[in-house]
Amino acid sequence: MKKDLYGACPFVTTQKILQGKWAILILHYLSDGPVRFNALQKMVPNMTHATLSKQLKQLEAYNLIIRKEYPQIPPKVEYDLSEVGKNFLPVLDSIKDFGNKYIDYLQTRQ
């Protein structure tokens, strides 16, 4: 029987909470402050409404983001990083640094 390493291994735990093609990009877009659903969808036009909704629900379930609903018409919903999600900001910076270095590497190989 395989042991579930979620909650025991930092790599498995991080991989599980960041599952999904768009999780890191969504966290990046929320790093500057609250963003409405439609604005997020415009930032990533290749992502469907259903996919964005599912990804946001997953990130919210892992307490990386907060969903704030305003009681008004038309409805207004914003998403923001939670305190736990803000702990991911240095990781985003590292991912960005690595990505830029890798892009430079790829350009030298052409």
Disulfide bonds with the S-S distance in Angstrom:
none
